[in-house]
Amino acid sequence: MCESVPVNEDWEKRVDAAWASFDEYPEERAAEFRAVIDALVAELPDGSPLGAFERACAWDSTGHSDKAAPLYREALAGGLSGYKGRRAKIQLSSSLRNIGQAEEGVKLLTPELDGPSDELDDAVRATLALCLSSLGRDCEGLSLVLGALAPHLPRYQRSMANYARALVDPEG
């Protein structure tokens, strides 16, 4: 369930099933996959931020960041929040980077570094690192990636975390 829009469990299961079948749609059948998502979205109330989000995901996943970005914006402006709202910010930032607007992606994701922690933290850092790299800010991006990686390492966690900090604050 989306935190900002009530949706029934059956609808969510059908959306999950559609996404689980995504790999069955090669590039030449991308429009068919988007039609599956569009049909599910048509069941939602007009103006549903969840519908805009799902459509954005479908466009994005089929290689059309330019068509996805406005839909992600619509979903967020419409009140999409919580987990799916955070996903929308990550995915919008990635799309913005792909269409040459990495600075906007950095502005959108940077506040997420200080937000509530969840399983998307590493995705925030990875996407932000890509946006920073696109802007020529590779040391900042590498610092984020090393910082995200460090806790997952079986050894060298402290060293990698310190190296990550030193990339952006050599005196600290």
Summary of the structure (lengths in Angstrom):
residues: 172
radius of gyration: 17.8
end to end distance: 43.2
largest distance: 56.1
contacts: 524
relative contact order: 0.09
helix: 74%
strand: 1%
